[in-house]
Amino acid sequence: MTSNIRKPAPGNSGPDSFREDTQRRWRGWIGVDLDGTLAESVKSQAGEDIGIPVHRMVKQVKKWLARGEDVRIFTARVNPYPHRSEALRARTAIEAWSERHLGQVLPITYEKDWDMVLLFDDSARQIKRDTGKLVGNLSKKDRKLHRQCV
């Protein structure tokens, strides 16, 4: 019998990569960006400095957790390349922040995988699947940035 359950992505195989609850594995997980989405942005997005909670997003995450959803903090801060020690310090700080403001330590990752079903991120833009077409309108600031990139 073949297992249809995906393995964690390379480099993200720690105990917090996914939970062992099979119901959650089948349903997928929700990623929530830390800086600018779950916590207010801070000038230094490295290390232990984490902004104050964005209450609206914290409230939403708590609702998902109460429903049994698998919610993970998604942040580049814990990427061990090139500075593993900084990533470990950041992970410790994020775990403490999560415990304090969410009531539990959430899994933390810097990588997407096939089981992620939603991502909430202040800098992401939604694209209609298989078309490359933007969903919604770009802000004036984003239109200017887009023109510079093209």
N, C-alpha and C positions, 0 to 999 in steps of 0.2 A: 504494500500500500504506500503510495507516494504522499508525502506531506505537502500541503499547499501553503505552508507558513513560510514567509520570507525570513532570511537571516538578517541580522543587523549589518549595516554598512561597514566596510573596512575602516578601522580607526575609531569606530564608535561601538566597540564591543563590551563596554563596561557594564556593570550591573544595572545602570540606569538607561541602557539603550532601548529596552522595551520591557514591559511587564509580562509576567508569566500567565496572566489571566487570558484564557483562550477566547472568551467572548470579546474582550477588548482587541485582541489581535485581529479578529475577523472584521471588526467594525472599523479599525484604523485609528489613527491618532490625530490630534489637533495640535498644531504648532503655534505658539504665541511668541513673537519677537519680544525681547526684553527691553532694549533701549528705544524709547519713543512710542512704545505700544503698551507694555505692561508697567513700565516705570518711566517717569519723565526723563528726557535726555539730560545727560551731564556732559560737560566739556570733554572730560577724559573718559572714553569708553573702554578703558583697559583697567585691569586690576580690580580692586575692591570698591571703587566708587560706583554706587548704584543710586539712581534718582528715587524720588518719592513715588509711591504707587499712583498709577492712573486709575482712580477709583471705579470708573465705569468698566474698564477692562477687568480689573480685579473681581468686581461683582459678577461679571459674565463667566470668568474662569471658575469661580466658586459654584455657580449654577451648573456648569458642565461637570465639575467634580461630584456634586451632589447627585447627578444623574448617572454617575458611573463612567463618564467619558475618560479616555486616556488623553490627558493634556500634558504637553511638554514645553518647556521653555526652550526657545530656539535662538541661539546667539553665537556669533563668531568668537566671542570672548573665550570660549572653552576649547577652541581649536588649538591643539598642542604644537602646531607648526607655525612659526619657528621657535617659539619660547614656551616649552612645556611647564616650567615653574610658574610663569605668569598665568597660564591656563588653569593650573591647579589652584592657585590663589583665587582666581576669579570664580571658579566652580564652588569653592568653599564659601565665598561671599554671597553668591547667588543662592546657594542652598539655605544659608541663614536668612537672607531676605525673603525667600519663598516661605520658609517656616513661619517667619514673623508676620507676613502680610497675607499669606494664603492659607495658613493653618497647617500646612504640611510641606514637605520637601518634594517638589516635582522633579521628574526626570529632566535632564538638561542635555541638549544636543546642539551640534553645529552643522549637522548634515541632514538632508532630506532623504527619505527612502520611499519605496513603493507603497508603504502602508500609511503614509501621511495623507489624510483626506482633506484637510483645510490648513491654511497658513494665514495668520493675521500678522501683518507687518506694515509699519507706517511708510515704508519706501517702496513697497511692491505695487505693481499695477496688474490688473486682471486682463488676460488675453483670451479671446474666444478660442476654444480648443481647435487645433488643426487648421487655423486660418491666419494667425498672426495679427488679427484685428483686435484693437483695443476695445474693452468694454467700458462704456462711459466716456467722459471727456477728461482731458488733461487740464490741470490748473495752468494759469499763466506762467508760473515758475517752471513747471514741468515741460510746457511747450517750448520755452526758451532753451532748456537743457536738451530736449529732443533735437531741436534744430542744430545745436552745436555738435551733437553726436553723429548726425547723418551726413 
